[in-house]
C-alpha cells in the first residue's frame, strides 16, 4: 500500500498504441490508451467486435508489445522487454483465461494445472499438491485424473481458471471466459471469477456479455481502439 492507503498500481499504460502494417497503410487496433489497473481491482472491458478489446488485453498481459507508448508492470518498464523477458513476466505474475480453454488433451486436469508450475521450476511434489488444492478450490477435486474429453465445457473452463492461478498471479486476464458456455454454466464460472477477485487477485475481463460486465466494479467501453468510457461503481 502507498502512504494514502490507495491500492498499489499493478499495470500502468500511457498513450498505448498498437498498429499493424497493411498495404493500404497502418491499421490501428489500439490508439493512445492511458489507464491503470490497481491491486484487487475488478475491471470489465466491453465494446463491439473489432474495437480492440482483445488487443488491449494482450498488451496489458505482455503477450504483445505496443507500437508506441509505455506499459509499466509493478513500476518497471515492460513495453521494451525482450520476448524471453515478457515470457518470464507472464509466467510469474499474470494468469490467462481464454474463451476456448486451451487445455492439452493428452493431460489430466491436474497435469494441465501443473504446467505453469513445471515451467517455473516448482518441484514435482509441491506442484502436485498445489494443483490438487486449486482443483478443490474450483470444485473439481474429484475430476483431477480426468482428461479434457471427459469434462463438460464448464468443467474445462474451471480447470483453465485453476491453471491460470497456478503460480499465484497478481493479475488475472480473461478473454470472453463465458463465451463458449450456456447461460447457467456461464453463471457458475462468473461466480467463481468473483470469488477469485474477492480473494485478492486483480482481474480484467473482456466480454460481450452484459451479465458478466455488470459484476465488475469498473467498466471500460472501447470504440475504434480507444477507451470512450471509464465507469466505476
C-alpha positions as CSV (number, residue, x, y, z in Angstrom):
1,X,0.0,0.0,0.0
2,X,1.0,3.6,-0.5
3,X,1.0,6.2,2.2
4,X,-2.5,7.3,1.3
5,X,-3.7,3.7,1.6
6,X,-4.7,3.6,-2.1
7,X,-4.1,0.1,-3.6
8,X,-0.8,-0.1,-5.4
9,X,-0.8,0.1,-9.2
10,X,0.0,-3.2,-10.9
11,X,-0.2,-2.1,-14.6
12,X,0.0,1.4,-15.9
13,X,-0.3,2.2,-19.6
14,X,0.3,5.6,-21.1
15,X,-0.6,6.5,-24.7
16,X,-0.5,2.8,-25.6
17,X,-0.9,2.2,-29.3
18,X,-0.8,-0.9,-31.4
19,X,-0.8,-0.7,-35.2
20,X,-0.3,-3.3,-37.9
21,X,1.3,-2.6,-41.3
22,X,-1.0,-3.2,-44.2
23,X,-0.5,-2.5,-48.0
24,X,-3.0,0.4,-47.8
25,X,-1.4,1.9,-44.7
26,X,-1.3,1.1,-41.0
27,X,-4.4,-0.3,-39.2
28,X,-4.7,0.8,-35.6
29,X,-6.1,-1.8,-33.2
30,X,-5.4,0.3,-30.1
31,X,-5.0,4.0,-30.1
32,X,-3.5,6.2,-27.3
33,X,-4.9,4.3,-24.4
34,X,-4.0,5.6,-20.9
35,X,-5.1,3.6,-17.9
36,X,-4.0,1.9,-14.7
37,X,-5.1,-1.3,-13.0
38,X,-4.7,-1.4,-9.3
39,X,-4.3,-4.3,-6.9
40,X,-7.5,-6.2,-6.2
41,X,-9.5,-4.3,-8.9
42,X,-12.2,-6.0,-10.9
43,X,-12.5,-4.5,-14.4
44,X,-14.5,-5.4,-17.5
45,X,-13.7,-4.2,-21.0
46,X,-16.7,-4.0,-23.3
47,X,-17.4,-2.8,-26.8
48,X,-18.3,-4.1,-30.3
49,X,-16.4,-6.8,-32.1
50,X,-13.2,-5.5,-33.6
51,X,-12.9,-2.4,-31.4
52,X,-9.5,-3.5,-29.9
53,X,-10.6,-5.2,-26.6
54,X,-8.5,-8.4,-27.1
55,X,-5.6,-6.5,-28.5
56,X,-5.6,-4.2,-25.4
57,X,-5.8,-7.3,-23.1
58,X,-2.8,-8.8,-24.9
59,X,-0.8,-5.6,-24.4
60,X,-1.7,-5.4,-20.7
61,X,-0.7,-9.1,-20.3
62,X,2.6,-8.6,-22.2
63,X,1.6,-11.1,-24.8
64,X,2.1,-8.4,-27.4
65,X,4.3,-5.3,-27.4
66,X,3.0,-1.8,-28.2
67,X,3.9,0.1,-31.4
68,X,4.3,3.2,-29.2
69,X,3.5,4.4,-25.7
70,X,4.6,2.8,-22.4
71,X,3.5,0.0,-20.2
72,X,4.7,-0.3,-16.6
73,X,4.2,-3.5,-14.7
74,X,4.6,-3.1,-10.9
75,X,6.6,0.0,-11.5
76,X,9.0,-1.5,-14.1
77,X,9.1,-0.7,-17.8
78,X,7.5,-3.7,-19.6
79,X,6.9,-2.4,-23.1
80,X,10.5,-2.7,-24.1
81,X,11.2,-6.2,-22.7
82,X,12.6,-8.9,-24.9
83,X,10.3,-11.9,-25.8
84,X,12.0,-14.0,-23.2
85,X,11.7,-11.4,-20.5
86,X,8.0,-10.9,-21.3
87,X,7.5,-14.7,-21.2
88,X,9.0,-14.8,-17.7
89,X,6.9,-11.9,-16.5
90,X,3.7,-13.6,-17.7
91,X,4.7,-16.9,-16.2
92,X,5.4,-15.4,-12.7
93,X,2.9,-12.6,-12.4
94,X,0.0,-13.0,-14.8
95,X,-2.7,-15.6,-15.3
96,X,-4.7,-16.0,-18.5
97,X,-8.2,-17.5,-19.1
98,X,-9.5,-17.8,-22.7
99,X,-12.8,-18.5,-24.4
100,X,-11.7,-21.9,-25.7
101,X,-9.9,-23.2,-22.7
102,X,-6.7,-24.4,-24.5
103,X,-6.2,-27.4,-22.2
104,X,-3.8,-30.1,-23.5
105,X,-6.0,-33.1,-24.4
106,X,-3.4,-35.8,-23.5
107,X,-3.0,-34.5,-20.0
108,X,-5.3,-34.9,-17.0
109,X,-6.9,-31.9,-15.3
110,X,-4.3,-31.9,-12.5
111,X,-1.4,-32.2,-15.1
112,X,-2.9,-29.2,-17.0
113,X,-2.9,-27.2,-13.8
114,X,0.6,-28.2,-13.1
115,X,2.1,-27.0,-16.4
116,X,2.8,-23.3,-15.4
117,X,4.4,-24.5,-12.2
118,X,6.6,-27.0,-14.1
119,X,7.7,-24.2,-16.4
120,X,8.6,-22.1,-13.4
121,X,10.7,-24.9,-11.9
122,X,8.5,-25.8,-9.0
123,X,9.4,-29.3,-7.5
124,X,7.1,-32.1,-8.6
125,X,5.6,-32.9,-5.2
126,X,4.9,-29.2,-4.4
127,X,3.2,-28.6,-7.8
128,X,1.1,-31.7,-7.5
129,X,-0.1,-30.5,-4.0
130,X,-0.8,-27.0,-5.3
131,X,-2.7,-28.4,-8.4
132,X,-5.0,-30.5,-6.2
133,X,-5.6,-27.6,-3.9
134,X,-6.6,-25.4,-6.9
135,X,-8.9,-28.1,-8.3
136,X,-10.6,-28.3,-4.9
137,X,-10.9,-24.5,-5.0
138,X,-12.8,-24.6,-8.3
139,X,-14.9,-27.5,-7.2
140,X,-13.2,-30.2,-9.3
141,X,-11.2,-32.3,-6.8
142,X,-13.0,-35.4,-8.0
143,X,-12.0,-34.7,-11.6
144,X,-8.3,-34.4,-11.1
145,X,-7.5,-37.5,-13.1
146,X,-9.9,-36.8,-15.9
147,X,-8.8,-35.6,-19.3
148,X,-10.5,-32.7,-21.1
149,X,-12.5,-35.0,-23.3
150,X,-14.1,-36.4,-20.1
151,X,-15.1,-32.9,-18.9
152,X,-18.0,-30.6,-19.7
153,X,-17.4,-27.1,-21.1
154,X,-17.9,-25.5,-17.7
155,X,-15.6,-28.0,-16.0
156,X,-12.9,-27.3,-18.6
157,X,-13.2,-23.6,-18.0
158,X,-12.9,-24.2,-14.3
159,X,-9.7,-26.2,-14.9
160,X,-8.4,-23.4,-17.0
161,X,-9.1,-20.9,-14.2
162,X,-7.2,-23.2,-11.8
163,X,-4.3,-23.3,-14.3
164,X,-4.3,-19.5,-14.5
165,X,-4.0,-19.3,-10.7
166,X,-1.2,-21.9,-10.6
167,X,1.7,-19.5,-10.0
168,X,-0.3,-17.1,-7.7
169,X,-0.5,-14.3,-10.2
170,X,-1.1,-10.7,-9.2
171,X,-3.3,-10.1,-12.2
172,X,-5.8,-12.4,-14.0
173,X,-6.8,-11.6,-17.6
174,X,-9.8,-13.3,-19.1
175,X,-10.9,-13.0,-22.8
176,X,-14.6,-13.9,-23.2
177,X,-14.4,-16.6,-20.4
178,X,-18.1,-17.4,-20.7
179,X,-18.4,-17.1,-24.5
180,X,-18.5,-20.9,-25.1
181,X,-20.8,-21.7,-22.2
182,X,-24.6,-21.8,-21.8
183,X,-26.2,-19.3,-19.5
184,X,-26.4,-21.4,-16.4
185,X,-22.8,-22.7,-16.7
186,X,-21.6,-19.2,-17.5
187,X,-23.2,-18.0,-14.3
188,X,-21.2,-20.6,-12.3
189,X,-18.0,-19.6,-13.9
190,X,-18.7,-15.9,-13.4
191,X,-19.4,-16.6,-9.7
192,X,-16.0,-18.4,-9.5
193,X,-14.3,-15.4,-11.1
194,X,-16.0,-13.2,-8.5
195,X,-14.5,-15.4,-5.8
196,X,-11.0,-15.3,-7.2
197,X,-11.2,-11.5,-7.2
198,X,-12.6,-11.4,-3.7
199,X,-9.7,-13.5,-2.6
200,X,-7.3,-10.7,-3.7
201,X,-6.4,-11.2,-7.4
202,X,-6.8,-8.2,-9.7
203,X,-8.9,-9.1,-12.7
204,X,-9.5,-7.7,-16.2
205,X,-12.2,-9.4,-18.2
206,X,-13.0,-8.8,-21.9
207,X,-16.7,-9.6,-22.6
208,X,-19.7,-9.1,-24.8
209,X,-21.9,-10.4,-22.0
210,X,-23.7,-7.6,-20.1
211,X,-24.4,-10.0,-17.3
212,X,-20.7,-10.6,-16.8
213,X,-19.7,-7.0,-17.2
214,X,-22.2,-5.8,-14.6
215,X,-20.4,-7.9,-12.0
216,X,-17.3,-5.8,-12.3
217,X,-16.7,-2.7,-10.2
218,X,-15.2,-0.8,-13.1
219,X,-16.3,-1.0,-16.8
220,X,-14.2,0.3,-19.7
221,X,-16.0,0.8,-23.0
222,X,-14.0,0.7,-26.2
223,X,-14.7,2.1,-29.7
224,X,-12.3,2.1,-32.6
225,X,-9.3,1.2,-30.5
226,X,-9.9,3.9,-27.9
227,X,-11.4,3.9,-24.4
228,X,-14.5,6.1,-24.7
229,X,-16.0,5.4,-21.2
230,X,-14.4,4.5,-17.8
231,X,-17.1,4.0,-15.2
232,X,-16.5,2.8,-11.6
233,X,-19.3,1.8,-9.2
